[in-house]
Every structure is written in C-alpha cells, then in structure tokens.
Amino acid sequence: MENLFAALNAVLSFVTPVSDFFWDFPKMFDFWKAIPILGSFSLAIIVLVGSGIYFTFRLSFIQVRKFKAGLQTLMEHRQISTGVSPLTAFLLSTAMRVGPGNIIGVTGAIAAGGPGALFWMWISAFFGMATAYTEATLAQIFKEKRGDTFVGGLPFYARRLCGNKAWVGVLLSGMYIFYALMCLPAQGLNVITSAGAIAEMVTGLHFELQSTFYYVGSVVVLVLVAFMAFGGIKRIGKWADRLVPVMAVIYILTVLLLIVTNLNSVPYFFGAVFEGAFTPEAIFGGFFGTALLQGVKRGLMSNEAGQGTITMAAAAADAKHPCEQGIISALGVFLDTHVICTMTGFIIVMAHQWGVNPEAWKAAKTYPKFLLSMNAMAPEMLQTLVLILVSICFCLFAYTCVIGFVSFSEISANRISSNQA
C-alpha cells in the first residue's frame, strides 16, 4: 500500500506544477508583467472572469433576474422518460463541483491571501453564474439522444459551433479524459485516507498503510465506483439524488453548529473578509492583489464556471427549455461558492489560527490547517463528533468527484469512438 501511495504522490508531483503553469501563464514572462493592471493576472483568470462579466451584462444580470425561477424549477416533480430530471442533473453537477477543494481550496486561498480572498471568491462566482448559465444552455441546445439518455457538453457543442468539424470534438474529449485521469489519483487518495481517519476515530485504533484495512478499503472503493459507472448516467443520477443532499446538509449543519457556539466571532469574520479584500494583513502580503488573485483562482477552480467540465451533466437533463437548465447550472455555482465555500471560510477566519496559534498554523499543511481551525472552534466535548462528521463529508466529496470523472470520461470516450464523430 505504501508503494501505491508513493505512486500517487509521484503523479501529484507531476500534476501540480503543470496545473500551476497553466493557471499562472503568462505571468512568468516580463513582457506580460509590464502590461498595466492586466499583467497582474493570468490569461486563464482574464478569460474566465472576463467571460462572466461579459455574459452578465449581455444577458442583463440573468443570474439575478431568473434566480427565483431556477429555484421553482428545482422544486418541480416531473415524470422523465428520457435522460434525467433537471433536479437530478443539478445534483449530478453539484457532485462534481462540491469536492475536497471546497475545504482544501478555500483553506489554501485564505492561508495565502488572507480572509479577503473569500470576498473575491464571491465576486468571481457571481459573474461565473452567468458563464455557467451560458455553457449549460449550449449543452442543452446541442445535446444528442442515445437510447434512453441524452449526451452532450463542451465536446459536442464546440464541434457544432466550429463548423461540425469532428477533430474539435475528439480533441476536447481527449483533453477532458486526460484531465480526469490526472485528477482521479488525488480524489481516490482522498476517499481512502478520509475513510481511514473515520475508522481510527470511531474505533480508537491506528491503521498502518500496509494494514489489511487499507487494502480492503481500496477494493471496496473500486467496486463501488465500478458499480456506479457501469450503471450509466441514470444510476449515477439516482445515487447523486441521495448522496449530494446528505453530504451538503451534514457539512452545512456541522459548520452552523460551530458558528452558533462561537457567535461572538461572527462580527470579526465579516470585518476581516471585507477589510482584508482591499487591505490584507502583512502576514498575507499586505496588498489587495494577493487576496484578489487567490480568491478568484480558488473560486474558479471550485465552481468550474466556464471550464466546460460540468456541461455534460447539464446536457443529460430532459428540460422543457434549454435556458431552464442554464439557470439551474448557475444555481450550482451559487451553492458551491456562496454556500459551501463560505461555510469553510467561516471556520478558517473565525478560528484565526494564524494569529492565535501562529507556530502550529505555519507548520501545518493545508488540510491540517482546516482541522486545526475546526478543533479550535469546536467545544471540547464535541471535537471528536465534529471531526467524524467533517471526515465523512470529505470522503463523500471525494467519492462523488471520482464518480463524476469516470462517468463524464465515458461520455467523452463515446464522443471519440462514435461513428458520428
């Protein structure tokens, strides 16, 4: 098992620098740095945020105007014969959006950019809702019927919009599969290690990496993933209907419990976030650009607005109108960033461990920083229970991401192998 973990770490050591390169490109070049204002941002951030701003104004703030209508659509009960319901598609996309990054990513953003990074997450997500609306609507317009399901997404509608050129769909499908393969090891590792943490807290035992527990646990995870994946989008959708609400509600209620037990720190939270958005503490660099960059980057990585990775879930829905699924996808961005990420932000900022316990904060890695903050917030008698609940959520966050990667990779592979390509 140690060899497996070593192999996974080797993959991650390759993926992380590549990911950082693309997220920072072309900021590493002097000619780009010399450009006023824009030179402070990477091309990816400019394109993604710029697209969100453009679509927000072009569509007259669709994410605000149709917010209530989107909620009403989610509450409707429909009989679906082909594909899945709009609600199931929403939960399926949420299964991919809400992942370990909602904990690790937010913690990392605040650790690097200060509490103000959370403010810029909110801003980027607000504009990202318009981008998500647009790409989900396109996925609905250009979806294709395959048996009793619908398939579609970026590889499908990009091909159609580019003159129906087959190589466009093949290229984008291949890129998604590569992206999924690079992400799967990390998410699989998150599932196994969090399951181990839960078992240790419940039993009071310690399990070595070479123990039978981890071997059996790995096999169980593989079997569960295979069971879901081979059942197709409908089986995955049925389980998403159950898992996503459970993991979201458990996490939100756990954090709300900690907020209630630390109400005196709530004013500090809002003050630190809004003040830190423009004048961060010296420990975080001392200028607002750090908070802005960290918040925008982590926010976009979490809600995935504009990246095309969630569009396959939107295409699977049997919606009355393409725009209906568009606003539902926008709600997914809201849930991911303005709700789930904010819950993590409450824990990190209210605990304020970089000021209260600076040595432990500095020494800890990202996830341990979150656990350190969680322990500081939780009453002593509830610490074990809170850690178990959070570990369960972390495990489910990672597991649903694994299912999503496998499922959407299958759709992408079908796009490549289809005789229509």
Residue pairs with C-beta under 8 A, 6 or more apart in sequence:
1 209
1 210
1 211
1 214
1 215
1 218
2 209
2 210
4 218
5 189
5 209
7 185
8 185
8 186
8 188
8 189
11 182
11 185
11 186
12 185
12 186
15 182
15 183
15 186
18 182
22 44
23 42
23 44
23 45
23 297
23 301
24 42
25 42
25 43
25 44
26 32
26 42
26 43
27 33
27 39
27 40
27 41
27 42
32 39
33 39
38 46
40 289
40 293
41 293
42 297
44 300
45 293
45 296
45 297
45 300
47 306
48 124
48 128
48 131
48 300
48 305
48 306
48 307
49 124
49 127
49 128
49 296
49 300
51 131
51 306
52 124
52 126
52 127
52 128
52 129
52 130
52 131
52 305
52 306
53 127
55 62
55 127
55 130
55 131
55 133
55 134
56 62
56 63
56 126
56 127
56 129
56 130
59 130
59 133
59 134
61 130
62 130
62 133
62 326
62 327
62 330
63 126
63 129
63 130
63 133
63 327
63 330
63 334
66 323
66 327
66 330
67 327
67 330
67 331
67 334
69 327
70 327
70 328
70 330
70 331
71 331
73 86
73 324
73 327
73 328
74 86
74 87
74 90
74 328
74 331
76 86
76 87
78 85
78 86
78 318
80 318
81 148
81 318
82 145
82 148
82 149
82 150
82 318
83 148
83 149
83 150
83 233
83 316
83 317
83 318
84 92
84 149
84 233
84 234
84 237
84 316
84 317
84 318
85 317
85 318
86 317
86 318
86 319
86 324
86 325
86 328
87 241
88 237
88 238
88 240
88 241
88 316
88 317
89 237
89 313
89 314
89 316
89 317
89 319
89 325
89 328
90 328
90 329
90 331
90 332
91 237
91 240
91 241
91 244
91 245
92 233
92 236
92 237
92 240
92 313
92 316
92 404
93 310
93 313
93 314
93 329
93 332
94 240
94 244
94 248
94 332
94 335
94 336
95 240
95 243
95 244
95 400
95 401
95 403
95 404
96 304
96 309
96 310
96 313
96 400
96 401
96 404
96 405
96 408
97 302
97 303
97 304
97 310
97 332
97 333
97 335
97 336
98 244
98 247
98 248
98 335
98 336
98 340
98 397
98 400
99 187
99 302
99 397
99 398
99 400
99 401
100 187
100 190
100 394
100 397
100 398
100 401
101 298
101 301
101 302
102 302
102 336
102 340
102 341
102 344
102 397
103 344
103 367
103 370
103 390
103 394
103 397
104 366
104 367
104 370
105 298
105 301
105 302
105 341
106 118
106 121
106 298
106 302
106 341
106 344
106 345
106 348
107 344
107 348
107 366
107 367
107 369
107 370
107 373
108 294
108 298
108 366
109 117
109 118
109 121
109 294
109 295
109 297
109 298
109 299
110 117
110 118
110 294
110 345
110 348
110 349
111 348
111 354
111 361
111 366
111 369
112 284
112 290
112 294
113 120
113 280
113 284
113 285
113 290
113 291
113 292
113 293
113 294
113 295
114 272
114 276
114 280
114 281
114 283
114 284
114 285
114 290
114 291
115 269
115 272
115 273
115 276
115 280
115 291
115 345
115 348
115 349
116 272
116 273
116 274
116 275
116 276
116 277
116 278
116 280
116 284
116 288
116 291
116 292
116 295
117 276
117 291
117 292
117 294
117 295
117 298
118 273
118 295
118 341
118 342
118 345
118 349
119 273
119 274
119 276
119 277
119 291
119 295
120 277
120 291
120 292
120 294
120 295
120 296
120 299
121 295
121 296
121 298
121 299
121 302
121 337
121 341
121 345
122 299
122 337
122 338
122 342
123 295
123 296
124 295
124 296
124 299
124 300
124 337
125 299
125 303
125 305
125 333
125 334
125 336
125 337
125 338
125 341
126 338
128 299
128 300
128 303
128 305
128 306
128 333
128 337
129 305
129 330
129 331
129 333
129 334
130 330
131 305
131 306
132 303
132 305
132 306
132 310
132 326
132 329
132 330
132 332
132 333
133 323
133 326
133 327
133 329
133 330
134 326
135 154
135 305
135 306
135 308
135 310
135 311
135 314
135 329
136 310
136 311
136 314
136 325
136 326
136 328
136 329
136 330
137 322
137 323
137 325
137 326
138 157
138 161
138 311
138 322
139 152
139 153
139 154
139 156
139 157
139 311
139 312
139 314
139 315
139 325
140 152
140 314
140 315
140 317
140 319
140 322
140 323
140 324
140 325
140 326
141 157
141 322
142 152
142 156
142 157
142 160
142 161
142 315
143 150
143 151
143 152
143 156
143 315
143 316
144 150
144 151
144 152
144 156
144 420
146 414
148 234
149 232
149 233
149 234
149 316
150 315
150 316
150 317
150 318
151 233
151 312
151 315
151 316
151 411
151 414
151 415
152 311
152 312
152 314
152 315
152 316
153 308
153 311
153 312
153 314
153 315
153 408
153 411
154 172
154 176
154 308
154 309
154 311
154 312
155 168
155 169
155 170
155 172
155 173
155 176
155 412
155 415
156 169
156 315
156 415
157 311
158 168
158 169
158 172
158 308
159 165
159 166
159 168
159 169
159 172
162 168
166 421
169 415
169 416
169 421
170 415
170 416
170 421
172 308
172 412
173 412
173 413
173 415
173 416
174 412
174 416
176 308
176 309
176 408
176 409
176 412
177 409
177 412
177 413
179 309
180 405
180 406
180 408
180 409
181 409
183 401
183 405
184 402
184 405
184 406
187 398
187 399
187 401
187 402
187 405
188 221
188 398
188 402
190 394
190 395
190 397
190 398
191 221
191 395
191 398
191 399
191 402
192 214
192 217
192 218
192 221
194 391
194 392
194 394
194 395
194 398
195 217
195 221
195 395
196 207
196 213
196 214
196 217
197 387
197 391
198 388
198 391
198 392
198 395
199 205
199 207
199 213
200 206
200 207
201 384
201 387
201 388
201 391
202 388
207 213
207 214
221 399
221 402
224 399
225 399
225 402
225 403
225 406
228 235
228 236
228 239
228 403
228 406
228 407
229 236
229 403
229 406
229 407
229 410
233 316
233 407
233 411
236 403
236 404
236 407
237 316
239 403
240 400
240 403
243 396
243 399
243 400
244 400
246 396
247 392
247 393
247 396
247 397
247 400
248 335
248 340
250 389
250 392
250 393
251 340
251 343
251 389
251 390
251 393
252 339
252 340
252 343
254 386
254 389
254 390
254 393
255 343
255 344
255 346
255 347
256 343
257 382
257 386
258 346
258 347
258 350
258 374
258 377
258 378
258 386
259 266
259 346
259 350
261 377
261 378
261 379
262 350
262 377
265 350
265 352
266 350
268 349
268 350
268 352
269 345
269 346
269 349
269 350
272 349
272 352
273 345
273 349
276 284
276 291
277 288
277 291
277 292
277 295
278 288
278 291
279 288
280 286
280 287
280 288
280 290
280 291
283 354
284 290
284 291
299 337
299 341
300 306
300 307
302 336
302 337
302 341
303 332
303 333
303 336
303 337
304 310
305 333
309 408
310 329
310 332
312 407
312 408
312 411
312 412
313 404
313 408
314 325
314 326
314 328
314 329
317 325
317 328
319 325
344 370
347 370
347 373
347 374
347 377
348 369
348 370
348 373
350 373
350 377
351 372
351 373
351 374
351 376
351 377
353 360
353 361
353 369
353 372
353 373
353 376
354 361
354 362
356 376
357 372
357 376
360 372
361 369
361 372
364 372
371 387
371 390
374 386
374 387
374 390
375 383
375 387
378 386
378 387
415 421
